């Protein structure tokens, strides 16, 4: 069973009506980083995950969850 981190970044960003570029600027990362996180191709560092949680004013465990693939 493979473990991976799923996230709600795309849903939250869309709900807040901001672009990937705008979120990237707020978090001081590249747009490519936001794209990779949203697609599940990149697991952010703890620091970046905390910044994302702070930006959305939500607990980090609401945004990022451990998922299992069979």
N, C-alpha and C positions, 0 to 999 in steps of 0.2 A: 504494500500500500504506500503510495507516494504522498508526501505532505507538501503543501504549498500554501502561500499566503494569498487569500482573496481580499478584495477591497471594494469600497463604495465610493472611491474618489470621483469617478465619472458621474455617478448619480448625484452626488453632492454638488459637484461643480456645475452641472447642468441646472440643478434646482436653484442654485444661486445666480444663474444666468451670467456666468463669466467664461471667458475663453480659456483654452489651455495656455495660451501666451500670457494672459493676465494672471493666472494662478502661478505660473512659472516665475513671473516677475515678483509677485508678492513673496514667494518662497526663496527667491534668489537661486533658482536652478534653471536649466534649459527647458524649452518646450519639449524636446526629445525625452527628457527625464519624465515629465508628466505623462507623455504618450506611453512610455514603457511601463510606468506604474499602472496606468489605467488598463492597459492590455494584459497586465499580469506577467510581463516579461522582466520586471525589475522589482526587487523587494527593497524598499528604501531603508536607509540606516535608521537607527532608533532616533537620532536627532531629527532627521527629516520627517519621520512618522509623527513625532511630537509636534513639530512645526505645522504639519498638515492638520493634526487634531486641534491645535490651538487656533489655526485659521478658521476652521469650521465650528469652533466652540463645542466640540464633541469629544468624548473619551476615545482614546486611541483604539481601544478594543471594539468600539462600535464601527470604526472605519476599516480596521484590519482584522481578519479572522484566519485561523488555521483551518484549511480545508483538506479533505482527503480524496485521492483519486485511486480507484481500484485498478 
